[in-house]
């Protein structure tokens, strides 16, 4: 994938996060930002991706 950010263009690869501890850490950070953000741990199947350089 390509990401344009602050005038720069970056080639990235999306990797699915499957580690349960990493998903739990993301869940805590995500839901702490707002009471309106749904907790990903409340769903049977969650797909979270990290972006890494190619």
PDB file of N, H, CA, C and O in Angstrom:
ATOM      1  N   UNK A   1       0.835  -1.156   0.000  1.00  0.00           N
ATOM      2  CA  UNK A   1       0.000   0.000   0.000  1.00  0.00           C
ATOM      3  C   UNK A   1       0.882   1.222   0.000  1.00  0.00           C
ATOM      4  O   UNK A   1       2.075   1.140   0.292  1.00  0.00           O
ATOM      5  N   UNK A   2       0.295   2.357  -0.327  1.00  0.00           N
ATOM      6  H   UNK A   2      -0.674   2.423  -0.564  1.00  0.00           H
ATOM      7  CA  UNK A   2       1.030   3.622  -0.299  1.00  0.00           C
ATOM      8  C   UNK A   2       0.297   4.591   0.624  1.00  0.00           C
ATOM      9  O   UNK A   2      -0.931   4.673   0.622  1.00  0.00           O
ATOM     10  N   UNK A   3       1.073   5.310   1.400  1.00  0.00           N
ATOM     11  H   UNK A   3       2.070   5.244   1.402  1.00  0.00           H
ATOM     12  CA  UNK A   3       0.529   6.280   2.349  1.00  0.00           C
ATOM     13  C   UNK A   3       1.130   7.643   2.059  1.00  0.00           C
ATOM     14  O   UNK A   3       2.349   7.796   1.975  1.00  0.00           O
ATOM     15  N   UNK A   4       0.258   8.631   1.909  1.00  0.00           N
ATOM     16  H   UNK A   4      -0.732   8.507   1.977  1.00  0.00           H
ATOM     17  CA  UNK A   4       0.731  10.004   1.764  1.00  0.00           C
ATOM     18  C   UNK A   4       0.528  10.685   3.109  1.00  0.00           C
ATOM     19  O   UNK A   4      -0.580  10.711   3.645  1.00  0.00           O
ATOM     20  N   UNK A   5       1.616  11.237   3.650  1.00  0.00           N
ATOM     21  H   UNK A   5       2.516  11.215   3.215  1.00  0.00           H
ATOM     22  CA  UNK A   5       1.565  11.863   4.967  1.00  0.00           C
ATOM     23  C   UNK A   5       2.502  13.058   4.987  1.00  0.00           C
ATOM     24  O   UNK A   5       3.696  12.926   4.721  1.00  0.00           O
ATOM     25  N   UNK A   6       1.961  14.215   5.301  1.00  0.00           N
ATOM     26  H   UNK A   6       0.990  14.323   5.517  1.00  0.00           H
ATOM     27  CA  UNK A   6       2.762  15.447   5.396  1.00  0.00           C
ATOM     28  C   UNK A   6       3.634  15.667   4.159  1.00  0.00           C
ATOM     29  O   UNK A   6       4.803  16.034   4.277  1.00  0.00           O
ATOM     30  N   UNK A   7       3.069  15.445   2.993  1.00  0.00           N
ATOM     31  H   UNK A   7       2.120  15.147   2.898  1.00  0.00           H
ATOM     32  CA  UNK A   7       3.794  15.691   1.747  1.00  0.00           C
ATOM     33  C   UNK A   7       4.709  14.558   1.317  1.00  0.00           C
ATOM     34  O   UNK A   7       5.263  14.607   0.218  1.00  0.00           O
ATOM     35  N   UNK A   8       4.881  13.548   2.141  1.00  0.00           N
ATOM     36  H   UNK A   8       4.431  13.508   3.033  1.00  0.00           H
ATOM     37  CA  UNK A   8       5.722  12.403   1.782  1.00  0.00           C
ATOM     38  C   UNK A   8       4.870  11.243   1.309  1.00  0.00           C
ATOM     39  O   UNK A   8       3.703  11.133   1.685  1.00  0.00           O
ATOM     40  N   UNK A   9       5.441  10.376   0.488  1.00  0.00           N
ATOM     41  H   UNK A   9       6.389  10.464   0.182  1.00  0.00           H
ATOM     42  CA  UNK A   9       4.755   9.193  -0.005  1.00  0.00           C
ATOM     43  C   UNK A   9       5.553   7.972   0.430  1.00  0.00           C
ATOM     44  O   UNK A   9       6.749   7.875   0.152  1.00  0.00           O
ATOM     45  N   UNK A  10       4.889   7.034   1.116  1.00  0.00           N
ATOM     46  H   UNK A  10       3.918   7.112   1.341  1.00  0.00           H
ATOM     47  CA  UNK A  10       5.573   5.896   1.716  1.00  0.00           C
ATOM     48  C   UNK A  10       4.992   4.588   1.196  1.00  0.00           C
ATOM     49  O   UNK A  10       3.774   4.414   1.153  1.00  0.00           O
ATOM     50  N   UNK A  11       5.870   3.669   0.801  1.00  0.00           N
ATOM     51  H   UNK A  11       6.860   3.810   0.836  1.00  0.00           H
ATOM     52  CA  UNK A  11       5.460   2.316   0.419  1.00  0.00           C
ATOM     53  C   UNK A  11       5.450   1.462   1.677  1.00  0.00           C
ATOM     54  O   UNK A  11       6.470   1.324   2.352  1.00  0.00           O
ATOM     55  N   UNK A  12       4.289   0.888   1.988  1.00  0.00           N
ATOM     56  H   UNK A  12       3.461   1.000   1.440  1.00  0.00           H
ATOM     57  CA  UNK A  12       4.135   0.104   3.208  1.00  0.00           C
ATOM     58  C   UNK A  12       3.493  -1.241   2.912  1.00  0.00           C
ATOM     59  O   UNK A  12       2.920  -1.456   1.844  1.00  0.00           O
ATOM     60  N   UNK A  13       3.600  -2.125   3.868  1.00  0.00           N
ATOM     61  H   UNK A  13       4.066  -1.950   4.736  1.00  0.00           H
ATOM     62  CA  UNK A  13       2.940  -3.432   3.818  1.00  0.00           C
ATOM     63  C   UNK A  13       2.090  -3.544   5.079  1.00  0.00           C
ATOM     64  O   UNK A  13       2.543  -3.191   6.168  1.00  0.00           O
ATOM     65  N   UNK A  14       0.874  -4.029   4.936  1.00  0.00           N
ATOM     66  H   UNK A  14       0.507  -4.315   4.051  1.00  0.00           H
ATOM     67  CA  UNK A  14      -0.005  -4.238   6.085  1.00  0.00           C
ATOM     68  C   UNK A  14       0.152  -5.679   6.553  1.00  0.00           C
ATOM     69  O   UNK A  14      -0.032  -6.615   5.776  1.00  0.00           O
ATOM     70  N   UNK A  15       0.491  -5.850   7.822  1.00  0.00           N
ATOM     71  H   UNK A  15       0.640  -5.089   8.454  1.00  0.00           H
ATOM     72  CA  UNK A  15       0.631  -7.187   8.414  1.00  0.00           C
ATOM     73  C   UNK A  15      -0.459  -7.371   9.463  1.00  0.00           C
ATOM     74  O   UNK A  15      -0.655  -6.509  10.319  1.00  0.00           O
ATOM     75  N   UNK A  16      -1.153  -8.476   9.395  1.00  0.00           N
ATOM     76  H   UNK A  16      -0.993  -9.176   8.699  1.00  0.00           H
ATOM     77  CA  UNK A  16      -2.205  -8.743  10.369  1.00  0.00           C
ATOM     78  C   UNK A  16      -1.577  -9.077  11.727  1.00  0.00           C
ATOM     79  O   UNK A  16      -0.629  -9.859  11.807  1.00  0.00           O
ATOM     80  N   UNK A  17      -2.106  -8.487  12.770  1.00  0.00           N
ATOM     81  H   UNK A  17      -2.876  -7.852  12.705  1.00  0.00           H
ATOM     82  CA  UNK A  17      -1.664  -8.752  14.142  1.00  0.00           C
ATOM     83  C   UNK A  17      -2.495  -9.911  14.670  1.00  0.00           C
ATOM     84  O   UNK A  17      -3.721  -9.822  14.735  1.00  0.00           O
ATOM     85  N   UNK A  18      -1.825 -11.008  15.050  1.00  0.00           N
ATOM     86  H   UNK A  18      -0.829 -11.080  14.997  1.00  0.00           H
ATOM     87  CA  UNK A  18      -2.538 -12.193  15.545  1.00  0.00           C
ATOM     88  C   UNK A  18      -2.185 -12.534  16.990  1.00  0.00           C
ATOM     89  O   UNK A  18      -2.844 -13.371  17.607  1.00  0.00           O
ATOM     90  N   UNK A  19      -1.160 -11.899  17.530  1.00  0.00           N
ATOM     91  H   UNK A  19      -0.624 -11.219  17.029  1.00  0.00           H
ATOM     92  CA  UNK A  19      -0.741 -12.163  18.902  1.00  0.00           C
ATOM     93  C   UNK A  19      -1.784 -11.613  19.874  1.00  0.00           C
ATOM     94  O   UNK A  19      -2.082 -10.419  19.842  1.00  0.00           O
ATOM     95  N   UNK A  20      -2.336 -12.455  20.728  1.00  0.00           N
ATOM     96  H   UNK A  20      -2.094 -13.425  20.754  1.00  0.00           H
ATOM     97  CA  UNK A  20      -3.424 -12.042  21.622  1.00  0.00           C
ATOM     98  C   UNK A  20      -2.985 -10.961  22.605  1.00  0.00           C
ATOM     99  O   UNK A  20      -3.794 -10.103  22.959  1.00  0.00           O
ATOM    100  N   UNK A  21      -1.736 -10.974  23.056  1.00  0.00           N
ATOM    101  H   UNK A  21      -1.079 -11.671  22.768  1.00  0.00           H
ATOM    102  CA  UNK A  21      -1.253  -9.938  23.969  1.00  0.00           C
ATOM    103  C   UNK A  21      -1.155  -8.589  23.269  1.00  0.00           C
ATOM    104  O   UNK A  21      -1.454  -7.551  23.860  1.00  0.00           O
ATOM    105  N   UNK A  22      -0.737  -8.609  22.012  1.00  0.00           N
ATOM    106  H   UNK A  22      -0.494  -9.452  21.532  1.00  0.00           H
ATOM    107  CA  UNK A  22      -0.639  -7.363  21.253  1.00  0.00           C
ATOM    108  C   UNK A  22      -2.032  -6.803  20.948  1.00  0.00           C
ATOM    109  O   UNK A  22      -2.238  -5.590  20.990  1.00  0.00           O
ATOM    110  N   UNK A  23      -2.979  -7.683  20.643  1.00  0.00           N
ATOM    111  H   UNK A  23      -2.811  -8.668  20.609  1.00  0.00           H
ATOM    112  CA  UNK A  23      -4.363  -7.252  20.410  1.00  0.00           C
ATOM    113  C   UNK A  23      -4.938  -6.655  21.701  1.00  0.00           C
ATOM    114  O   UNK A  23      -5.635  -5.641  21.654  1.00  0.00           O
ATOM    115  N   UNK A  24      -4.652  -7.273  22.845  1.00  0.00           N
ATOM    116  H   UNK A  24      -4.086  -8.096  22.884  1.00  0.00           H
ATOM    117  CA  UNK A  24      -5.138  -6.763  24.129  1.00  0.00           C
ATOM    118  C   UNK A  24      -4.526  -5.394  24.445  1.00  0.00           C
ATOM    119  O   UNK A  24      -5.214  -4.514  24.962  1.00  0.00           O
ATOM    120  N   UNK A  25      -3.246  -5.213  24.140  1.00  0.00           N
ATOM    121  H   UNK A  25      -2.687  -5.928  23.721  1.00  0.00           H
ATOM    122  CA  UNK A  25      -2.598  -3.925  24.372  1.00  0.00           C
ATOM    123  C   UNK A  25      -3.219  -2.847  23.488  1.00  0.00           C
ATOM    124  O   UNK A  25      -3.454  -1.725  23.935  1.00  0.00           O
ATOM    125  N   UNK A  26      -3.483  -3.198  22.229  1.00  0.00           N
ATOM    126  H   UNK A  26      -3.293  -4.110  21.865  1.00  0.00           H
ATOM    127  CA  UNK A  26      -4.150  -2.261  21.329  1.00  0.00           C
ATOM    128  C   UNK A  26      -5.538  -1.915  21.853  1.00  0.00           C
ATOM    129  O   UNK A  26      -5.943  -0.752  21.838  1.00  0.00           O
ATOM    130  N   UNK A  27      -6.260  -2.921  22.312  1.00  0.00           N
ATOM    131  H   UNK A  27      -5.931  -3.865  22.325  1.00  0.00           H
ATOM    132  CA  UNK A  27      -7.609  -2.724  22.821  1.00  0.00           C
ATOM    133  C   UNK A  27      -7.621  -1.712  23.966  1.00  0.00           C
ATOM    134  O   UNK A  27      -8.471  -0.822  24.007  1.00  0.00           O
ATOM    135  N   UNK A  28      -6.686  -1.853  24.881  1.00  0.00           N
ATOM    136  H   UNK A  28      -5.996  -2.576  24.847  1.00  0.00           H
ATOM    137  CA  UNK A  28      -6.604  -0.924  26.009  1.00  0.00           C
ATOM    138  C   UNK A  28      -6.319   0.498  25.567  1.00  0.00           C
ATOM    139  O   UNK A  28      -6.936   1.445  26.053  1.00  0.00           O
ATOM    140  N   UNK A  29      -5.376   0.643  24.638  1.00  0.00           N
ATOM    141  H   UNK A  29      -4.875  -0.127  24.244  1.00  0.00           H
ATOM    142  CA  UNK A  29      -5.040   1.978  24.135  1.00  0.00           C
ATOM    143  C   UNK A  29      -6.199   2.579  23.352  1.00  0.00           C
ATOM    144  O   UNK A  29      -6.486   3.769  23.481  1.00  0.00           O
ATOM    145  N   UNK A  30      -6.859   1.771  22.552  1.00  0.00           N
ATOM    146  H   UNK A  30      -6.626   0.804  22.448  1.00  0.00           H
ATOM    147  CA  UNK A  30      -7.955   2.236  21.696  1.00  0.00           C
ATOM    148  C   UNK A  30      -9.151   2.703  22.525  1.00  0.00           C
ATOM    149  O   UNK A  30      -9.683   3.788  22.291  1.00  0.00           O
ATOM    150  N   UNK A  31      -9.568   1.896  23.481  1.00  0.00           N
ATOM    151  H   UNK A  31      -9.136   1.015  23.671  1.00  0.00           H
ATOM    152  CA  UNK A  31     -10.763   2.232  24.256  1.00  0.00           C
ATOM    153  C   UNK A  31     -10.502   3.334  25.283  1.00  0.00           C
ATOM    154  O   UNK A  31     -11.447   3.974  25.744  1.00  0.00           O
ATOM    155  N   UNK A  32      -9.245   3.566  25.651  1.00  0.00           N
ATOM    156  H   UNK A  32      -8.478   3.046  25.277  1.00  0.00           H
ATOM    157  CA  UNK A  32      -8.946   4.625  26.618  1.00  0.00           C
ATOM    158  C   UNK A  32      -9.074   6.015  25.995  1.00  0.00           C
ATOM    159  O   UNK A  32      -9.114   7.012  26.716  1.00  0.00           O
ATOM    160  N   UNK A  33      -9.138   6.093  24.665  1.00  0.00           N
ATOM    161  H   UNK A  33      -9.105   5.283  24.079  1.00  0.00           H
ATOM    162  CA  UNK A  33      -9.206   7.383  23.992  1.00  0.00           C
ATOM    163  C   UNK A  33     -10.602   7.994  24.025  1.00  0.00           C
ATOM    164  O   UNK A  33     -10.749   9.213  23.945  1.00  0.00           O
ATOM    165  N   UNK A  34     -11.624   7.154  24.143  1.00  0.00           N
ATOM    166  H   UNK A  34     -11.505   6.163  24.208  1.00  0.00           H
ATOM    167  CA  UNK A  34     -12.998   7.667  24.142  1.00  0.00           C
ATOM    168  C   UNK A  34     -13.944   6.572  24.602  1.00  0.00           C
ATOM    169  O   UNK A  34     -13.716   5.390  24.343  1.00  0.00           O
ATOM    170  N   UNK A  35     -14.993   6.969  25.276  1.00  0.00           N
ATOM    171  H   UNK A  35     -15.178   7.929  25.486  1.00  0.00           H
ATOM    172  CA  UNK A  35     -15.976   5.979  25.703  1.00  0.00           C
ATOM    173  C   UNK A  35     -16.801   5.461  24.526  1.00  0.00           C
ATOM    174  O   UNK A  35     -17.545   4.492  24.674  1.00  0.00           O
ATOM    175  N   UNK A  36     -16.678   6.095  23.366  1.00  0.00           N
ATOM    176  H   UNK A  36     -16.073   6.882  23.246  1.00  0.00           H
ATOM    177  CA  UNK A  36     -17.451   5.689  22.199  1.00  0.00           C
ATOM    178  C   UNK A  36     -16.712   4.683  21.316  1.00  0.00           C
ATOM    179  O   UNK A  36     -17.284   4.163  20.358  1.00  0.00           O
ATOM    180  N   UNK A  37     -15.467   4.411  21.627  1.00  0.00           N
ATOM    181  H   UNK A  37     -15.003   4.834  22.405  1.00  0.00           H
ATOM    182  CA  UNK A  37     -14.711   3.433  20.820  1.00  0.00           C
ATOM    183  C   UNK A  37     -15.043   2.038  21.312  1.00  0.00           C
ATOM    184  O   UNK A  37     -14.935   1.742  22.502  1.00  0.00           O
ATOM    185  N   UNK A  38     -15.445   1.192  20.393  1.00  0.00           N
ATOM    186  H   UNK A  38     -15.533   1.433  19.426  1.00  0.00           H
ATOM    187  CA  UNK A  38     -15.824  -0.181  20.745  1.00  0.00           C
ATOM    188  C   UNK A  38     -14.581  -1.018  21.036  1.00  0.00           C
ATOM    189  O   UNK A  38     -13.576  -0.928  20.331  1.00  0.00           O
ATOM    190  N   UNK A  39     -14.664  -1.812  22.060  1.00  0.00           N
ATOM    191  H   UNK A  39     -15.480  -1.885  22.634  1.00  0.00           H
ATOM    192  CA  UNK A  39     -13.551  -2.668  22.467  1.00  0.00           C
ATOM    193  C   UNK A  39     -13.453  -3.851  21.514  1.00  0.00           C
ATOM    194  O   UNK A  39     -14.399  -4.631  21.413  1.00  0.00           O
ATOM    195  N   UNK A  40     -12.326  -4.003  20.811  1.00  0.00           N
ATOM    196  H   UNK A  40     -11.557  -3.369  20.894  1.00  0.00           H
ATOM    197  CA  UNK A  40     -12.180  -5.118  19.873  1.00  0.00           C
ATOM    198  C   UNK A  40     -12.231  -6.484  20.550  1.00  0.00           C
ATOM    199  O   UNK A  40     -12.512  -7.486  19.893  1.00  0.00           O
ATOM    200  N   UNK A  41     -11.963  -6.539  21.852  1.00  0.00           N
ATOM    201  H   UNK A  41     -11.735  -5.725  22.386  1.00  0.00           H
ATOM    202  CA  UNK A  41     -11.992  -7.826  22.546  1.00  0.00           C
ATOM    203  C   UNK A  41     -13.411  -8.341  22.755  1.00  0.00           C
ATOM    204  O   UNK A  41     -13.597  -9.490  23.155  1.00  0.00           O
ATOM    205  N   UNK A  42     -14.417  -7.503  22.490  1.00  0.00           N
ATOM    206  H   UNK A  42     -14.266  -6.569  22.165  1.00  0.00           H
ATOM    207  CA  UNK A  42     -15.811  -7.915  22.634  1.00  0.00           C
ATOM    208  C   UNK A  42     -16.349  -8.634  21.398  1.00  0.00           C
ATOM    209  O   UNK A  42     -17.530  -8.976  21.349  1.00  0.00           O
ATOM    210  N   UNK A  43     -15.508  -8.863  20.415  1.00  0.00           N
ATOM    211  H   UNK A  43     -14.548  -8.586  20.455  1.00  0.00           H
ATOM    212  CA  UNK A  43     -15.941  -9.497  19.166  1.00  0.00           C
ATOM    213  C   UNK A  43     -15.251 -10.849  18.995  1.00  0.00           C
ATOM    214  O   UNK A  43     -14.126 -11.050  19.453  1.00  0.00           O
ATOM    215  N   UNK A  44     -15.942 -11.765  18.329  1.00  0.00           N
ATOM    216  H   UNK A  44     -16.856 -11.601  17.957  1.00  0.00           H
ATOM    217  CA  UNK A  44     -15.382 -13.105  18.107  1.00  0.00           C
ATOM    218  C   UNK A  44     -14.160 -13.069  17.194  1.00  0.00           C
ATOM    219  O   UNK A  44     -13.190 -13.796  17.410  1.00  0.00           O
ATOM    220  N   UNK A  45     -14.216 -12.220  16.177  1.00  0.00           N
ATOM    221  H   UNK A  45     -15.004 -11.629  16.001  1.00  0.00           H
ATOM    222  CA  UNK A  45     -13.117 -12.162  15.210  1.00  0.00           C
ATOM    223  C   UNK A  45     -12.708 -10.705  15.022  1.00  0.00           C
ATOM    224  O   UNK A  45     -13.534  -9.853  14.697  1.00  0.00           O
ATOM    225  N   UNK A  46     -11.436 -10.436  15.228  1.00  0.00           N
ATOM    226  H   UNK A  46     -10.765 -11.129  15.492  1.00  0.00           H
ATOM    227  CA  UNK A  46     -10.904  -9.080  15.107  1.00  0.00           C
ATOM    228  C   UNK A  46      -9.709  -9.112  14.167  1.00  0.00           C
ATOM    229  O   UNK A  46      -8.827  -9.962  14.292  1.00  0.00           O
ATOM    230  N   UNK A  47      -9.691  -8.187  13.237  1.00  0.00           N
ATOM    231  H   UNK A  47     -10.407  -7.497  13.135  1.00  0.00           H
ATOM    232  CA  UNK A  47      -8.557  -8.067  12.325  1.00  0.00           C
ATOM    233  C   UNK A  47      -7.932  -6.702  12.543  1.00  0.00           C
ATOM    234  O   UNK A  47      -8.534  -5.676  12.228  1.00  0.00           O
ATOM    235  N   UNK A  48      -6.725  -6.692  13.082  1.00  0.00           N
ATOM    236  H   UNK A  48      -6.235  -7.525  13.339  1.00  0.00           H
ATOM    237  CA  UNK A  48      -5.963  -5.468  13.315  1.00  0.00           C
ATOM    238  C   UNK A  48      -4.669  -5.591  12.512  1.00  0.00           C
ATOM    239  O   UNK A  48      -4.044  -6.651  12.477  1.00  0.00           O
ATOM    240  N   UNK A  49      -4.285  -4.507  11.879  1.00  0.00           N
ATOM    241  H   UNK A  49      -4.793  -3.646  11.908  1.00  0.00           H
ATOM    242  CA  UNK A  49      -3.082  -4.520  11.051  1.00  0.00           C
ATOM    243  C   UNK A  49      -2.080  -3.492  11.545  1.00  0.00           C
ATOM    244  O   UNK A  49      -2.441  -2.433  12.058  1.00  0.00           O
ATOM    245  N   UNK A  50      -0.808  -3.838  11.374  1.00  0.00           N
ATOM    246  H   UNK A  50      -0.515  -4.699  10.957  1.00  0.00           H
ATOM    247  CA  UNK A  50       0.273  -2.878  11.596  1.00  0.00           C
ATOM    248  C   UNK A  50       0.861  -2.571  10.231  1.00  0.00           C
ATOM    249  O   UNK A  50       0.916  -3.438   9.359  1.00  0.00           O
ATOM    250  N   UNK A  51       1.298  -1.333  10.050  1.00  0.00           N
ATOM    251  H   UNK A  51       1.253  -0.629  10.758  1.00  0.00           H
ATOM    252  CA  UNK A  51       1.924  -0.934   8.796  1.00  0.00           C
ATOM    253  C   UNK A  51       3.432  -0.953   8.970  1.00  0.00           C
ATOM    254  O   UNK A  51       3.966  -0.352   9.903  1.00  0.00           O
ATOM    255  N   UNK A  52       4.115  -1.646   8.069  1.00  0.00           N
ATOM    256  H   UNK A  52       3.681  -2.134   7.312  1.00  0.00           H
ATOM    257  CA  UNK A  52       5.571  -1.738   8.119  1.00  0.00           C
ATOM    258  C   UNK A  52       6.148  -1.356   6.759  1.00  0.00           C
ATOM    259  O   UNK A  52       5.479  -1.506   5.736  1.00  0.00           O
ATOM    260  N   UNK A  53       7.377  -0.865   6.745  1.00  0.00           N
ATOM    261  H   UNK A  53       7.920  -0.743   7.576  1.00  0.00           H
ATOM    262  CA  UNK A  53       7.986  -0.467   5.480  1.00  0.00           C
ATOM    263  C   UNK A  53       8.285  -1.687   4.624  1.00  0.00           C
ATOM    264  O   UNK A  53       8.533  -2.780   5.132  1.00  0.00           O
ATOM    265  N   UNK A  54       8.257  -1.474   3.320  1.00  0.00           N
ATOM    266  H   UNK A  54       8.055  -0.585   2.907  1.00  0.00           H
ATOM    267  CA  UNK A  54       8.581  -2.566   2.390  1.00  0.00           C
ATOM    268  C   UNK A  54      10.031  -2.548   2.041  1.00  0.00           C
ATOM    269  O   UNK A  54      10.492  -3.391   1.271  1.00  0.00           O
TER     270      UNK A  54
END
